[in-house]
Amino acid sequence: MPFLILAVFIGLPIAEIAVLIKVADFINLWPTILLIVLTAVIGVFLLRLQGLSSLARAQTSLNEGRLPVNSITDAVGLMLAGAFLLTPGLITDTLGFALLIPAVRHGLASYFFNKAKKSANIKVDMFGEPPRDQNPRDPFGADYNPRTRAPGPVIEGEVIEPQPKSDQNNKSTSNSDDKSSPWNH
């Protein structure tokens, strides 16, 4: 994994420079620079539109009482798309525009989620829903359900507020001006 990260941080800029040199040879320098700026502006505009629609879908899901999982994965994909689109270069712009397509975002999200499930022991608990391998009547690993458990012994009692001692030492140390304290009467 560290080698992959190193390769991306070294290899991607080298590839970007090589592509920019080839494109500049083909269409000249200023159209290449204009193309880079134009892709960034168009990408930010599309990102803003899709980001607002993703936010609206998340709000609708929350209002309906559902966890907005798709909206969260959309937001992560859109965040990556924005980072790619704002990075100068045609390879990163291509990756950014690809992430603006919802099918690509959802496909990548499901791929990485499935890969994470296979590589780790993941148990998902969504708002009190028990994991699939756990008994739904036994959410805490014991026979505990406050609504259905048998009533235990009832202990009746009476609450008595403590009264301060009435000797002079206690009165001199207590603040008699504080009427909000239950200790001062």
Backbone as a printed PyTorch tensor [residue, N CA C, xyz], in Angstrom:
tensor([[[  0.8110,  -1.1990,   0.0000],
         [  0.0000,   0.0000,   0.0000],
         [  0.8620,   1.2750,   0.0000]],

        [[  1.9160,   1.3640,   0.8330],
         [  2.7390,   2.5740,   0.7770],
         [  3.3940,   2.7730,  -0.5880]],

        [[  3.7550,   1.6570,  -1.2520],
         [  4.3440,   1.7690,  -2.5780],
         [  3.3330,   2.3400,  -3.5670]],

        [[  2.0720,   1.9230,  -3.4410],
         [  1.0160,   2.4290,  -4.3210],
         [  0.8080,   3.9320,  -4.1240]],

        [[  0.7960,   4.3760,  -2.8880],
         [  0.6350,   5.8030,  -2.6040],
         [  1.8130,   6.5920,  -3.1560]],

        [[  3.0190,   6.0680,  -2.9720],
         [  4.2120,   6.7260,  -3.5050],
         [  4.1600,   6.7890,  -5.0290]],

        [[  3.7250,   5.7210,  -5.6560],
         [  3.6210,   5.6920,  -7.1170],
         [  2.6030,   6.7080,  -7.6220]],

        [[  1.4960,   6.8560,  -6.8950],
         [  0.4800,   7.8280,  -7.3060],
         [  1.0170,   9.2510,  -7.1670]],

        [[  1.6650,   9.5500,  -6.0560],
         [  2.1600,  10.9100,  -5.8340],
         [  3.3410,  11.2820,  -6.7290]],

        [[  4.0820,  10.2900,  -7.2020],
         [  5.1830,  10.5750,  -8.1190],
         [  4.7530,  10.3660,  -9.5710]],

        [[  4.0480,   9.2750,  -9.8210],
         [  3.6840,   8.9190, -11.1860],
         [  2.6300,   9.8070, -11.8000]],

        [[  1.6290,  10.2170, -11.0120],
         [  0.5460,  11.0360, -11.5690],
         [  1.0400,  12.4040, -12.0480]],

        [[  1.8320,  13.1360, -11.2980],
         [  2.3310,  14.4080, -11.8340],
         [  3.2020,  14.2420, -13.0850]],

        [[  3.9950,  13.1830, -13.1230],
         [  4.8190,  12.9460, -14.3100],
         [  3.9270,  12.6450, -15.5200]],

        [[  2.9010,  11.8310, -15.3030],
         [  1.9680,  11.5270, -16.3930],
         [  1.2120,  12.7810, -16.8330]],

        [[  0.8140,  13.6210, -15.8700],
         [  0.1110,  14.8760, -16.2090],
         [  0.9990,  15.7740, -17.0620]],

        [[  2.2560,  15.9080, -16.6800],
         [  3.1790,  16.7600, -17.4490],
         [  3.3640,  16.2040, -18.8550]],

        [[  3.5040,  14.8790, -18.9720],
         [  3.6890,  14.2640, -20.2910],
         [  2.4680,  14.4970, -21.1730]],

        [[  1.2710,  14.3360, -20.6170],
         [  0.0390,  14.5620, -21.3980],
         [ -0.0760,  16.0330, -21.7890]],

        [[  0.2250,  16.9340, -20.8620],
         [  0.1400,  18.3640, -21.1870],
         [  1.1360,  18.7480, -22.2800]],

        [[  2.3210,  18.1780, -22.2550],
         [  3.3060,  18.4680, -23.3060],
         [  2.8040,  17.9690, -24.6540]],

        [[  2.2480,  16.7570, -24.6940],
         [  1.7350,  16.2070, -25.9540],
         [  0.5560,  17.0220, -26.4770]],

        [[ -0.3640,  17.4170, -25.5810],
         [ -1.5180,  18.2190, -26.0090],
         [ -1.0560,  19.5960, -26.4680]],

        [[ -0.1040,  20.1890, -25.7730],
         [  0.4160,  21.5020, -26.1740],
         [  1.1300,  21.4180, -27.5170]],

        [[  1.8010,  20.3080, -27.7990],
         [  2.4120,  20.1270, -29.1230],
         [  1.3460,  20.0280, -30.2060]],

        [[  0.2130,  19.4370, -29.8540],
         [ -0.8400,  19.2140, -30.8420],
         [ -1.6970,  20.4690, -31.0800]],

        [[ -2.1010,  21.1770, -29.9920],
         [ -2.9910,  22.3480, -30.1680],
         [ -2.3470,  23.6580, -29.7440]],

        [[ -1.1100,  23.6780, -29.4000],
         [ -0.3550,  24.8690, -28.9750],
         [ -0.5420,  25.1490, -27.4840]],

        [[  0.2490,  26.0830, -26.9720],
         [  0.3120,  26.3490, -25.5300],
         [ -0.9470,  27.0100, -24.9920]],

        [[ -1.3690,  28.1420, -25.5820],
         [ -2.4870,  28.9010, -25.0160],
         [ -3.8100,  28.1440, -25.0810]],

        [[ -4.1320,  27.4350, -26.1490],
         [ -5.3550,  26.6210, -26.0950],
         [ -5.2990,  25.5220, -25.0340]],

        [[ -4.1030,  25.0020, -24.7620],
         [ -3.9670,  23.9870, -23.7090],
         [ -4.2480,  24.5950, -22.3400]],

        [[ -3.6990,  25.7750, -22.1040],
         [ -3.9500,  26.4570, -20.8230],
         [ -5.4340,  26.8130, -20.7010]],

        [[ -6.0330,  27.2910, -21.7790],
         [ -7.4640,  27.6090, -21.7840],
         [ -8.2940,  26.3540, -21.5150]],

        [[ -7.8870,  25.2310, -22.0870],
         [ -8.5900,  23.9700, -21.8690],
         [ -8.5440,  23.5640, -20.3980]],

        [[ -7.4030,  23.7280, -19.7590],
         [ -7.2750,  23.3810, -18.3390],
         [ -8.1670,  24.2720, -17.4820]],

        [[ -8.1600,  25.5810, -17.7550],
         [ -8.9950,  26.5110, -16.9810],
         [-10.4650,  26.2350, -17.2400]],

        [[-10.8350,  25.9780, -18.4980],
         [-12.2260,  25.7270, -18.8580],
         [-12.7550,  24.4510, -18.2000]],

        [[-11.9490,  23.3940, -18.1850],
         [-12.4050,  22.1600, -17.5300],
         [-12.5950,  22.3700, -16.0320]],

        [[-11.7470,  23.1870, -15.4210],
         [-11.9050,  23.4620, -13.9860],
         [-13.1880,  24.2440, -13.7280]],

        [[-13.4750,  25.2510, -14.5550],
         [-14.6840,  26.0700, -14.3610],
         [-15.9420,  25.2380, -14.5930]],

        [[-15.9690,  24.4720, -15.6760],
         [-17.1340,  23.6260, -15.9650],
         [-17.3080,  22.5790, -14.8680]],

        [[-16.2160,  21.9930, -14.4250],
         [-16.2840,  20.9890, -13.3720],
         [-16.8200,  21.5450, -12.0720]],

        [[-16.3850,  22.7290, -11.6900],
         [-16.8830,  23.3370, -10.4530],
         [-18.3770,  23.6580, -10.5760]],

        [[-18.8080,  24.1080, -11.7360],
         [-20.2270,  24.4010, -11.9570],
         [-21.0610,  23.1170, -11.8340]],

        [[-20.6360,  22.0480, -12.5130],
         [-21.3630,  20.7820, -12.4250],
         [-21.3110,  20.2000, -11.0200]],

        [[-20.1880,  20.3560, -10.3740],
         [-20.0400,  19.8800,  -9.0020],
         [-21.0090,  20.5900,  -8.0670]],

        [[-21.1660,  21.8800,  -8.2660],
         [-22.0870,  22.6430,  -7.4240],
         [-23.5260,  22.1780,  -7.6410]],

        [[-23.9090,  21.9610,  -8.9030],
         [-25.2690,  21.4900,  -9.1860],
         [-25.5240,  20.1220,  -8.5610]],

        [[-24.6090,  19.2040,  -8.7620],
         [-24.8140,  17.8610,  -8.2290],
         [-24.6860,  17.8320,  -6.7150]],

        [[-23.8480,  18.6730,  -6.1590],
         [-23.7140,  18.7340,  -4.7060],
         [-24.9910,  19.2130,  -4.0450]],

        [[-25.6360,  20.2100,  -4.6380],
         [-26.8990,  20.7020,  -4.0810],
         [-28.0060,  19.6620,  -4.2090]],

        [[-28.0440,  18.9300,  -5.3260],
         [-29.0650,  17.8880,  -5.4590],
         [-28.7930,  16.7370,  -4.4930]],

        [[-27.5270,  16.4200,  -4.2550],
         [-27.1880,  15.3870,  -3.2820],
         [-27.5890,  15.8050,  -1.8710]],

        [[-27.3950,  17.0650,  -1.5600],
         [-27.8130,  17.5870,  -0.2540],
         [-29.3250,  17.5200,  -0.0950]],

        [[-30.0640,  17.8390,  -1.1650],
         [-31.5280,  17.7630,  -1.1110],
         [-31.9860,  16.3200,  -0.9130]],

        [[-31.3370,  15.3660,  -1.5790],
         [-31.6980,  13.9500,  -1.4030],
         [-31.3960,  13.4880,   0.0180]],

        [[-30.2910,  13.9360,   0.5880],
         [-29.9540,  13.5720,   1.9690],
         [-30.9880,  14.1240,   2.9320]],

        [[-31.4130,  15.3490,   2.7100],
         [-32.4260,  15.9580,   3.5740],
         [-33.7470,  15.1980,   3.4730]],

        [[-34.1290,  14.7930,   2.2580],
         [-35.3600,  14.0250,   2.0670],
         [-35.2730,  12.6840,   2.7760]],

        [[-34.1350,  12.0150,   2.6730],
         [-33.9500,  10.7310,   3.3510],
         [-34.0620,  10.8870,   4.8610]],

        [[-33.4360,  11.9210,   5.3950],
         [-33.5110,  12.1420,   6.8430],
         [-34.9280,  12.4760,   7.2780]],

        [[-35.6490,  13.2440,   6.4680],
         [-37.0420,  13.5720,   6.8060],
         [-37.9240,  12.3350,   6.7950]],

        [[-37.5960,  11.3530,   5.9500],
         [-38.3600,  10.1170,   5.8920],
         [-37.8940,   9.1020,   6.9320]],

        [[-36.8890,   9.4520,   7.7170],
         [-36.4060,   8.5720,   8.7690],
         [-35.4400,   7.5070,   8.2780]],

        [[-34.8730,   7.6900,   7.1050],
         [-33.9180,   6.7300,   6.5590],
         [-32.5130,   7.3100,   6.6420]],

        [[-31.5400,   6.4180,   6.7500],
         [-30.1420,   6.8330,   6.7620],
         [-29.7380,   7.1730,   5.3340]],

        [[-29.1940,   8.3580,   5.0790],
         [-28.8750,   8.7740,   3.7000],
         [-27.5370,   8.2160,   3.2060]],

        [[-27.4570,   6.8840,   3.1030],
         [-26.2000,   6.2370,   2.7190],
         [-25.7950,   6.6350,   1.3080]],

        [[-26.7470,   6.5920,   0.3670],
         [-26.4140,   6.9560,  -1.0110],
         [-25.9780,   8.4140,  -1.0990]],

        [[-26.6000,   9.2720,  -0.3490],
         [-26.2130,  10.6860,  -0.3690],
         [-24.8220,  10.8890,   0.2220]],

        [[-24.4840,  10.0990,   1.2190],
         [-23.1470,  10.2000,   1.8140],
         [-22.0890,   9.7280,   0.8230]],

        [[-22.3520,   8.5910,   0.1520],
         [-21.3840,   8.1300,  -0.8420],
         [-21.3100,   9.1000,  -2.0170]],

        [[-22.4510,   9.7010,  -2.3830],
         [-22.4230,  10.7330,  -3.4220],
         [-21.5520,  11.9090,  -2.9920]],

        [[-21.6980,  12.3090,  -1.7420],
         [-20.9210,  13.4500,  -1.2490],
         [-19.4260,  13.1540,  -1.2710]],

        [[-19.0430,  11.9390,  -0.8890],
         [-17.6230,  11.5740,  -0.9160],
         [-17.1140,  11.5530,  -2.3570]],

        [[-17.9070,  10.9630,  -3.2610],
         [-17.5180,  10.9350,  -4.6680],
         [-17.4250,  12.3210,  -5.2710]],

        [[-18.3640,  13.1930,  -4.9130],
         [-18.3360,  14.5690,  -5.4130],
         [-17.1630,  15.3500,  -4.8380]],

        [[-16.8040,  15.0530,  -3.5920],
         [-15.6520,  15.7150,  -2.9970],
         [-14.3650,  15.3170,  -3.7390]],

        [[-14.2500,  14.0310,  -4.0570],
         [-13.0930,  13.5810,  -4.8300],
         [-13.1120,  14.1720,  -6.2370]],

        [[-14.3060,  14.2430,  -6.8380],
         [-14.4160,  14.8450,  -8.1760],
         [-13.9680,  16.2930,  -8.1340]],

        [[-14.3680,  17.0230,  -7.1170],
         [-13.9510,  18.4140,  -6.9900],
         [-12.4530,  18.5520,  -6.8290]],

        [[-11.8540,  17.6620,  -6.0360],
         [-10.4010,  17.7100,  -5.8660],
         [ -9.6900,  17.4190,  -7.1850]],

        [[-10.1920,  16.4380,  -7.9350],
         [ -9.5870,  16.1210,  -9.2270],
         [ -9.7760,  17.2580, -10.2290]],

        [[-10.9560,  17.8780, -10.2360],
         [-11.2250,  18.9320, -11.2150],
         [-10.4310,  20.2040, -10.9140]],

        [[-10.1650,  20.4690,  -9.6670],
         [ -9.4070,  21.6690,  -9.3290],
         [ -7.9030,  21.4720,  -9.4510]],

        [[ -7.4670,  20.2200,  -9.5360],
         [ -6.0500,  19.9380,  -9.7570],
         [ -5.7420,  20.1570, -11.2340]],

        [[ -4.7570,  20.9800, -11.5520],
         [ -4.4670,  21.2150, -12.9700],
         [ -3.9370,  19.9540, -13.6480]],

        [[ -4.5200,  19.6540, -14.7780],
         [ -4.0840,  18.4990, -15.5480],
         [ -5.2620,  17.8380, -16.2210]],

        [[ -4.9910,  17.1730, -17.3210],
         [ -6.0690,  16.5670, -18.0930],
         [ -6.4410,  15.1730, -17.5890]],

        [[ -5.4980,  14.4420, -17.0100],
         [ -5.8150,  13.1240, -16.4530],
         [ -6.7290,  13.2760, -15.2370]],

        [[ -6.3690,  14.1930, -14.3340],
         [ -7.2030,  14.4040, -13.1480],
         [ -8.5540,  14.9980, -13.5300]],

        [[ -8.5940,  15.8310, -14.5740],
         [ -9.8870,  16.3490, -15.0440],
         [-10.7650,  15.2210, -15.5680]],

        [[-10.1640,  14.2820, -16.2820],
         [-10.9210,  13.1360, -16.7850],
         [-11.4710,  12.3040, -15.6300]],

        [[-10.6360,  12.0610, -14.6190],
         [-11.1050,  11.3290, -13.4370],
         [-12.2140,  12.0940, -12.7190]],

        [[-12.0660,  13.4090, -12.6160],
         [-13.0810,  14.2330, -11.9620],
         [-14.4070,  14.2170, -12.7050]],

        [[-14.3520,  14.3410, -14.0370],
         [-15.5910,  14.2900, -14.8170],
         [-16.2190,  12.9010, -14.7470]],

        [[-15.4060,  11.8560, -14.6870],
         [-15.9460,  10.5000, -14.5500],
         [-16.6820,  10.3490, -13.2160]],

        [[-16.1510,  10.9480, -12.1500],
         [-16.8110,  10.8620, -10.8470],
         [-18.0790,  11.7070, -10.7750]],

        [[-18.2740,  12.6030, -11.7050],
         [-19.5250,  13.3570, -11.7430],
         [-20.6840,  12.5190, -12.2830]],

        [[-20.3910,  11.3790, -12.8940],
         [-21.4340,  10.4790, -13.3960],
         [-21.9030,   9.6070, -12.2310]],

        [[-23.2090,   9.6650, -11.8850],
         [-23.6900,   8.9140, -10.7160],
         [-23.4290,   7.4100, -10.7950]],

        [[-23.5490,   6.8050, -11.9670],
         [-23.3210,   5.3610, -12.0770],
         [-21.8700,   5.0090, -11.7350]],

        [[-20.9410,   5.8460, -12.1330],
         [-19.5260,   5.6040, -11.8200],
         [-19.2990,   5.7260, -10.3130]],

        [[-19.8740,   6.7690,  -9.7100],
         [-19.7260,   6.9530,  -8.2540],
         [-20.2860,   5.7620,  -7.4940]],

        [[-21.4980,   5.3400,  -7.8640],
         [-22.1350,   4.2350,  -7.1380],
         [-21.3870,   2.9280,  -7.3570]],

        [[-20.8860,   2.7190,  -8.5760],
         [-20.1060,   1.5110,  -8.8420],
         [-18.8290,   1.4690,  -8.0270]],

        [[-18.1220,   2.5820,  -7.9680],
         [-16.8880,   2.6350,  -7.1690],
         [-17.1840,   2.4740,  -5.6840]],

        [[-18.2690,   3.0860,  -5.2230],
         [-18.6170,   2.9760,  -3.8040],
         [-18.9470,   1.5320,  -3.4380]],

        [[-19.7240,   0.8500,  -4.2780],
         [-20.0580,  -0.5400,  -3.9690],
         [-18.8190,  -1.4350,  -4.0700]],

        [[-17.9410,  -1.1510,  -5.0200],
         [-16.7060,  -1.9250,  -5.1430],
         [-15.8600,  -1.7910,  -3.8690]],

        [[-15.6430,  -0.5610,  -3.4030],
         [-14.8050,  -0.3600,  -2.2250],
         [-15.4750,  -0.8750,  -0.9580]],

        [[-16.8110,  -0.7680,  -0.8800],
         [-17.5150,  -1.2880,   0.2890],
         [-17.4100,  -2.8100,   0.3310]],

        [[-17.6000,  -3.4710,  -0.8160],
         [-17.4730,  -4.9320,  -0.8560],
         [-16.0460,  -5.3730,  -0.5550]],

        [[-15.0750,  -4.6310,  -1.0360],
         [-13.6740,  -4.9550,  -0.7640],
         [-13.3770,  -4.7940,   0.7310]],

        [[-13.9320,  -3.7630,   1.3480],
         [-13.7310,  -3.5580,   2.7890],
         [-14.4210,  -4.6500,   3.5930]],

        [[-15.5930,  -5.0830,   3.1600],
         [-16.2880,  -6.1530,   3.8740],
         [-15.5050,  -7.4580,   3.8160]],

        [[-14.8580,  -7.7370,   2.6820],
         [-14.1000,  -8.9710,   2.5480],
         [-12.7890,  -8.9300,   3.3270]],

        [[-12.2040,  -7.7620,   3.4620],
         [-10.8940,  -7.6760,   4.0960],
         [-10.9550,  -7.4640,   5.5960]],

        [[-12.0990,  -7.1500,   6.1310],
         [-12.1940,  -6.8720,   7.5670],
         [-13.4760,  -7.4660,   8.1230]],

        [[-13.4990,  -7.5970,   9.4180],
         [-14.6960,  -8.0640,  10.0910],
         [-15.5500,  -6.8470,  10.4140]],

        [[-16.4900,  -6.5400,   9.5480],
         [-17.3050,  -5.3470,   9.7030],
         [-18.7110,  -5.7480,  10.1130]],

        [[-19.1850,  -5.1540,  11.1750],
         [-20.5750,  -5.3220,  11.5880],
         [-21.2170,  -3.9530,  11.5330]],

        [[-22.3320,  -3.8700,  10.8650],
         [-23.0000,  -2.6000,  10.6800],
         [-24.2090,  -2.5550,  11.5920]],

        [[-24.3130,  -1.5270,  12.3990],
         [-25.4510,  -1.3150,  13.2860],
         [-26.0370,   0.0320,  12.9400]],

        [[-27.2010,   0.0190,  12.3210],
         [-27.8010,   1.2720,  11.8630],
         [-29.0100,   1.5930,  12.7150]],

        [[-28.8770,   2.5470,  13.6160],
         [-29.9520,   3.0530,  14.4480],
         [-30.6820,   1.9400,  15.1920]],

        [[-29.9430,   1.1050,  15.9030],
         [-30.5570,   0.0990,  16.7420],
         [-30.8850,  -1.1900,  16.0400]],

        [[-30.7110,  -1.2750,  14.7400],
         [-30.9640,  -2.5210,  14.0270],
         [-29.8400,  -3.4740,  14.3510]],

        [[-30.1620,  -4.7100,  14.8140],
         [-29.0840,  -5.6210,  15.2010],
         [-28.3280,  -6.1130,  13.9800]],

        [[-27.0480,  -6.4240,  14.1390],
         [-26.3000,  -7.0270,  13.0330],
         [-26.9340,  -8.3390,  12.6160]],

        [[-26.6680,  -8.7650,  11.4050],
         [-27.3370,  -9.9360,  10.8450],
         [-27.0510, -11.2170,  11.6160]],

        [[-25.9110, -11.3000,  12.2700],
         [-25.5670, -12.5280,  12.9790],
         [-26.0080, -12.5020,  14.4380]],

        [[-26.8030, -11.5230,  14.8190],
         [-27.2160, -11.3890,  16.2030],
         [-28.7240, -11.5510,  16.3040]],

        [[-29.1830, -12.1390,  17.3820],
         [-30.5990, -12.3400,  17.6090],
         [-31.2860, -10.9880,  17.7940]],

        [[-32.3420, -10.6770,  17.0370],
         [-32.9830,  -9.3680,  17.1820],
         [-33.6420,  -9.1600,  18.5340]],

        [[-33.9630, -10.2800,  19.2570],
         [-34.5720, -10.1260,  20.5820],
         [-33.5200,  -9.9680,  21.6720]],

        [[-32.2600, -10.0360,  21.2920],
         [-31.1680, -10.0150,  22.2530],
         [-30.1050,  -9.0020,  21.8260]],

        [[-30.4320,  -7.6770,  21.7820],
         [-29.4940,  -6.7120,  21.2170],
         [-28.2590,  -6.4500,  22.0550]],

        [[-28.2800,  -6.7850,  23.3480],
         [-27.1400,  -6.4740,  24.2010],
         [-26.3490,  -7.7150,  24.5950]],

        [[-26.6210,  -8.8470,  23.9590],
         [-25.8990, -10.0590,  24.2810],
         [-26.4100, -10.7420,  25.5340]],

        [[-27.4940, -10.2780,  26.0830],
         [-28.1170, -10.8850,  27.2580],
         [-29.6220, -10.7560,  27.0840]],

        [[-30.3560, -11.4250,  27.9210],
         [-31.8180, -11.3290,  27.8200],
         [-32.2770, -10.0270,  28.4470]],

        [[-32.0470,  -8.9540,  27.7480],
         [-32.4110,  -7.6390,  28.2670],
         [-33.3280,  -6.9530,  27.2700]],

        [[-34.5010,  -6.6430,  27.7100],
         [-35.4280,  -5.8080,  26.9500],
         [-36.2810,  -5.1000,  27.9790]],

        [[-36.1140,  -3.8030,  28.1350],
         [-36.8230,  -3.1160,  29.2160],
         [-38.3340,  -3.1600,  29.0550]],

        [[-38.8440,  -3.3970,  27.8680],
         [-40.3000,  -3.4220,  27.6700],
         [-40.9040,  -4.7750,  28.0240]],

        [[-40.1630,  -5.8660,  27.8840],
         [-40.7410,  -7.1950,  28.0680],
         [-40.1880,  -7.9480,  29.2660]],

        [[-39.2480,  -7.4010,  29.9980],
         [-38.6860,  -8.1460,  31.1180],
         [-39.6930,  -8.2280,  32.2590]],

        [[-39.5360,  -9.2680,  33.0460],
         [-40.4220,  -9.4570,  34.1880],
         [-40.1110,  -8.4060,  35.2430]],

        [[-41.1360,  -7.8790,  35.8920],
         [-40.8650,  -6.8460,  36.9130],
         [-40.1170,  -7.4440,  38.0900]],

        [[-39.1760,  -6.6960,  38.5730],
         [-38.3870,  -7.1300,  39.7200],
         [-39.0550,  -6.7000,  41.0150]],

        [[-38.3360,  -6.8670,  42.1070],
         [-38.9320,  -6.4670,  43.3920],
         [-39.0880,  -4.9440,  43.4560]],

        [[-40.1870,  -4.5210,  44.0340],
         [-40.4540,  -3.0990,  44.1890],
         [-40.0730,  -2.7030,  45.6050]],

        [[-39.2450,  -1.6790,  45.7070],
         [-38.8120,  -1.1900,  47.0070],
         [-39.4570,   0.1700,  47.1990]],

        [[-40.3230,   0.2390,  48.2030],
         [-40.9660,   1.5080,  48.4820],
         [-40.0870,   2.3070,  49.4240]],

        [[-40.1170,   3.6000,  49.2580],
         [-39.3080,   4.4530,  50.1050],
         [-39.8390,   5.8640,  50.1240]],

        [[-39.2100,   6.6780,  50.9360],
         [-39.6060,   8.0630,  51.0700],
         [-38.3410,   8.9080,  50.9950]],

        [[-38.3980,   9.9930,  50.2220],
         [-37.2470,  10.8660,  50.0780],
         [-37.2970,  11.9170,  51.1630]],

        [[-36.2350,  12.0120,  51.9020],
         [-36.1460,  13.0070,  52.9670],
         [-34.9430,  13.8780,  52.6700]],

        [[-35.1620,  15.1940,  52.6150],
         [-34.0510,  16.1070,  52.3780],
         [-33.2960,  16.2960,  53.6820]],

        [[-31.9850,  16.2340,  53.6550],
         [-31.2040,  16.3960,  54.8860],
         [-31.2970,  17.8390,  55.3970]],

        [[-31.3510,  17.9710,  56.6810],
         [-31.4050,  19.2830,  57.3210],
         [-30.0400,  19.5840,  57.9220]],

        [[-29.5800,  20.8280,  57.8030],
         [-28.2840,  21.1530,  58.3950],
         [-28.3740,  21.1760,  59.9230]],

        [[-27.2270,  20.9590,  60.5430],
         [-27.1790,  21.0260,  61.9890],
         [-27.3850,  22.4650,  62.4180]],

        [[-27.9760,  22.6640,  63.5620],
         [-28.3170,  24.0230,  63.9890],
         [-27.2990,  24.6120,  64.9510]],

        [[-26.1210,  24.0510,  65.0490],
         [-25.1440,  24.6240,  65.9590],
         [-24.4770,  25.8440,  65.3320]],

        [[-23.8310,  26.6520,  66.1170],
         [-23.2530,  27.9200,  65.6960],
         [-22.1110,  27.7280,  64.6990]],

        [[-21.3110,  26.6700,  64.8050],
         [-20.2020,  26.4510,  63.8810],
         [-20.7030,  26.2470,  62.4620]],

        [[-21.7820,  25.5110,  62.3190],
         [-22.3220,  25.2450,  60.9900],
         [-22.9220,  26.5130,  60.3880]],

        [[-23.5910,  27.3550,  61.2060],
         [-24.1820,  28.5820,  60.6890],
         [-23.1250,  29.5910,  60.2830]],

        [[-22.0040,  29.6040,  60.9920],
         [-20.9740,  30.5790,  60.6500],
         [-20.2390,  30.1830,  59.3680]],

        [[-20.1780,  28.8860,  59.0690],
         [-19.5020,  28.4750,  57.8410],
         [-20.4270,  28.4630,  56.6380]],

        [[-21.7400,  28.3970,  56.8690],
         [-22.6650,  28.3690,  55.7330],
         [-22.9520,  29.7840,  55.2830]],

        [[-23.2860,  29.9290,  54.0460],
         [-23.6160,  31.2240,  53.4720],
         [-25.1150,  31.4150,  53.6040]],

        [[-25.5450,  32.1750,  54.6020],
         [-26.9770,  32.3520,  54.8590],
         [-27.6170,  33.2900,  53.8510]],

        [[-26.8350,  34.0190,  53.0610],
         [-27.4100,  34.8910,  52.0390],
         [-27.8890,  34.1080,  50.8230]],

        [[-27.4240,  32.8770,  50.6310],
         [-27.7920,  32.0970,  49.4530],
         [-29.0960,  31.3720,  49.7510]],

        [[-30.2200,  31.9230,  49.2870],
         [-31.5350,  31.3470,  49.5460],
         [-31.8550,  30.1980,  48.5830]],

        [[-31.0720,  30.0300,  47.4900],
         [-31.3560,  28.9570,  46.5480],
         [-30.8430,  27.6130,  47.0240]],

        [[-29.9990,  27.5670,  48.0140],
         [-29.4440,  26.3240,  48.5030],
         [-30.4550,  25.6220,  49.4110]],

        [[-30.6570,  24.3230,  49.2430],
         [-31.5800,  23.6000,  50.1220],
         [-31.0300,  23.4360,  51.5460]],

        [[-29.7460,  23.7360,  51.7150],
         [-29.1310,  23.5870,  53.0150],
         [-29.3940,  24.7890,  53.9140]],

        [[-29.8210,  25.8890,  53.3750],
         [-30.0570,  27.0890,  54.1690],
         [-31.5590,  27.3250,  54.2780]],

        [[-32.0860,  27.3620,  55.4840],
         [-33.5160,  27.6060,  55.6870],
         [-33.7230,  28.7910,  56.5630]]])
